[in-house]
Amino acid sequence: MPLPPAPTKRAALLSPDAHDAPARSSHGRNGRRSSDRRTEETRSDGPQPLELFDRHAAEGGGSIEAPPVPKVRALAPSPAPTAPSRSQIESRPAPAPAAPQNAARAKRSKPNGPAKLFVLDTNVLLHDPMCLFRFEEHDIFLPMIVLEELDGHKKGTTEVARNGRQTSRTLDALAGTQGADIAKGLKLDSTGHRESGGKLFFQTAPLDYSLPTSLPQGKADNQILGVVQALRDLYAQDAPGRPKQEVVLVSKDINMRVKARALGLAADDYQNDKTLEDGDLLYSGSLALPADFWTRQSKTIESWQSGSSTFYRISGPIVPNLYINQFVYFEAPGEPSMYARVTEIRDKTAVLKTLKDYGSIKNAVWGVNTRNREQNFAMNLLMDPEVDFVTLTGTAGTGKTLMALASGLTQVLDDRRYTEIIMTRATVSVGEDIGFLPGTEEEKMGPWMGALDDNLEFLAKGDSGGAGEWGRAATNELIRSRIKIKSMNFMRGRTFLNKYVIIDEAQNLTPKQMKTLVTRAGPGTKIICMGNLAQIDTPYLTEGSSGLTFAVDKFKGWPHSGHITLARGERSRLADFASDVL
């Protein structure tokens, strides 16, 4: 049945019969036929009953009385001060198929609770230029000192400077819209961001406030605190044309929030940049099958052989919890173990494909064998030509860089699947900066690539075998000729064709930087992102807001990507013990 056309008339301009049309339905077959006939007539005229009812209720229309229809409860929007009562909603008959979309739209446009007034610190705007549109129905206030600080950060080529310029352009676009009035507030949805229902206010007049004498009055942070205090007192009571609002300071600066709370002001961190609230909720890429998996599923499992792999088609309650390219394993005492990857999910069934065992000597990759379950999962992703994007997380010593390099060298030199390996990393130092470095781009990146040199030394030693000193030198030269070290600062605008790209220390990237790097991939390119979320050195980044967490969460379930969290270190017993106790 085709969808009804969009409404062409306002509810206030229609006749009363159109408003009452949904209420005339009754129980029984004749009632349904008459209701269907009236529905077709309404469709031919333009608007549909649900759209009329929603707009009529939003404009303060009267109630509609009819026998209740319980099936319409799922279409009811969330309760709000202006929403119709439950009895009014339940009294409507089931509308056309477009009704769930209208109900969802009504739910988004009718927020719960009063709107708040958020005062933004400068570091929030410099951290996320789009933060102005992420506060839903709430209003935003920018003190004048914030605009002054934005002006001071607009010069340069750093990420902070780019964000400052983007924020300034956004503010200019909002102020330049037709009918914009700064005194009454700028509508945040005027530039196309329909999810923003609030207004943007600037400090257009001086505000009276009194801070403790121990806080220097000339410091920018203290001036912002003074503005928050003045706004809190101003919006504490209702006034003509200005309702009572709660004023909250939003800042990425922890000390700023502590000082605000010490003064009795409401303060909060900027949370919209976080992909996950808790790092423990991050998708791990693997799932342990329950101990009674075979006994409960034995009647619904199909299996077949294709080449060296065995396929299983399963069904049951576990299927909705699976993702494409997720690894599942079954380990139980006294029973054979199974390690497989989800290759297909259709309706209520999933297809599992057994893995290649890279722990065996005959399946060694550039002389490297996997030593545990998670490493074998990761190697299956790294060696699969159908997987274009791989993310690896884990503590130090879990073998992320070694496996990525070994699989890259095999596919570049042996299989000729890619032309060369490109390796880069976020140049964020742990301690003090050592200053400017001489030489070319690759020479400047040399000090940051100690992990590359260590792993290449191990790989070259294992590959050359007993070839002697000349053989090892030739192998090292061959490997070096196929590995390019690039800086992330010059990645914008590039396109990699048939490359094997390794991004190390990806936990120090912001989501925007991660997007910039991943979108460099051209046809035939594979990208591997590696990092340890417990070793983030970038200011204002946490486990929940890291670009690596962002990529893992957004790519899960895509047929051409995979992720594995490496759980056990294989570097040495000293490194394993240190990572546990230190």
Secondary structure, DSSP 8 states (H G I E B T S, - for coil): --------S-GGGS-HHHHHGGGG--SSHHHHHHHHHHHHHHHHHS--HHHHHHHHHHTT---------GGGGGG-----TTS--HHHHHTS----TTHHHHHHHHHHHS-SS---EEEE-HHHHHH-GGGGGSSTT-EEEE-HHHHHHHHHT-SSSSHHHHHHHHHHHHHHHHHTSTT--TTT-EEGGGGS-TT--SEEEE--S-------TTS-TTSHHHHHHHHHHHHHHHTSS-BTTB----EEEE-S-HHHHHHHHHTT-EEE---TT-S-S-GGGS--SEEE--TTHHHHHGGG-EEEEETTEEEEEEESTTGGG--TT-EEEE--TTS--EEEEEEEEETTEEEEEE---TTSGGG-BTTB---SHHHHHHHHHHT-TT--EEEEEE-TTSSHHHHHHHHHHIIIIIS--SSEEEEEE----SSS------S-HHHHHGGGGHHHHHHHHHHHHHHHTT-HHHHHHHHHHHHHHTEEE--GGG-TT--BSSEEEEEESGGGS-HHHHHHHHTTB-TT-EEEEEE-TT---STT--TTT-HHHHHHHHHTT-TTEEEEEE-S--S-HHHHHHHHH-
